[in-house]
Amino acid sequence: MGEMNHDHDRFLHGSQPLERPLLPALLRGWKRRCPNCGGGPVFASYLAVRPSCVACGEPFHHHRADDLPAWATIVIVGHLVGTLLLSVEFSLAPPMWVHFALWPTLALGLTLWLLPRIKGMVVAMQWAWRMHGFEGEGQPD
């Protein structure tokens, strides 16, 4: 386990916030891990964000992922499935039952797989950019 990470430890001389690199945080979010330490899981269940990290104590209760993960998932899955559907139809021209069996199954599977990963990335992005309560102790909103 990592050592406890307190808000006051993130600030140099009490005023200047330490850098929170975005790319490592996003990669940890993709893996559904804590954006701060990478040790603890972000989710308590499929999409329910934990109140705080079990490894380092970083609070998550104030995140505001809202509809962004669902919107991004719809955009990604729609573009992938739509492109594949048209490519298969124009190149192979399979019977309609193949389309009815294949594309809804693929869209549902991709959606269920991507949604928690994208939500983890949104929480990690908010943490890295100090948004919605991730500012730290003594810092303005």
Secondary structure, DSSP 8 states (H G I E B T S, - for coil): ------GGGGEETTTEE----HHHHHHHHHTTB-TTTS-SBSBSSSS-B-SB-TTT--B-TT---TTHHHHHHHHHHHHHHHHHHHHHHHHH---HHHHHHHHHHHHHHHHHHHHHHHHHHHHHHHHHTT-TTTT-TT---
